Amino acid sequence: MTTKEVFHEGKMGTFTFYLALGMQLFGFAAVGLCLFSGITQGDYGKLELAQLILGSLVFYLGSYLKNRSSS
């Protein structure tokens, strides 16, 4: 079975969809934890900044993959 056949059967599309959905949830949770940490501490540190940037990146990468897998 070739890669083209796997994509046409939809098996890889389903996997990519759920992987992307998981990435979106992870990114959303990371940004939410960063926001909560900033509210309780009153100041953002380097860790929170990195968490915000990486969480946003993972979320948007998941959005891109999800949109790509559904088309």
N, C-alpha and C positions, 0 to 999 in steps of 0.2 A: 504494500500500500504506500503510495507516494504522499508527500506532504500536501499536494494539491487536492488529492482525494479526501484526506482527513479534514481539510478546511471546508470542502464542499459538503461533506456529511454533517458538518455542524458540531462535531465533537470538540474540536479545538476552539471554536467560537464560544461554546458554553463554558469551557475552562477559562478562557481569557476573560469572559464576562464576569465570572465569579471572582477571579483573581483581582480584576480591576475594582470590583465592588469592595473586596476586602482591603485593597489599598486605599480606597476613598474613606472607608470607616476608620482605618488606622490613622490616616492623615487628619481627619476630623477630630479624632480623640486626642491626638498629639497637640493640635492647636488649642483645643478646649482645655487640656491640662495646663498648657502654657498660660492661657488667659486666667485660669483659676489661680495659678501660682503667682501671677503678677498682681492680681487683685488682693490676695491675702498678704503678700509681702510688701506691696506698695512700690516695688521697683523691679525692673527686669534685669537679670544678670546675663552673662554670656551663654549659660546653659539654656535659659529660656529663649534667648534670641536664636540660637542654633535649632532648638526644638521647633520654634515657630517657622523658620525657613524650611527645614527638612519636612515638617508636617505638611506645609503648604505644597511643597514640591511633590511629595508622595500623593497628596490628594489630587493635584492637577494631572499628574502622570496617570493615575487611575482613571480620571475622567476621560483623558485622551484614549486610553486603551479600551474603555467601555464603549465609547462612541465608535471607535474603529471596529470593534468586534461585532457590533450590532448592524453595521452596514454591509 
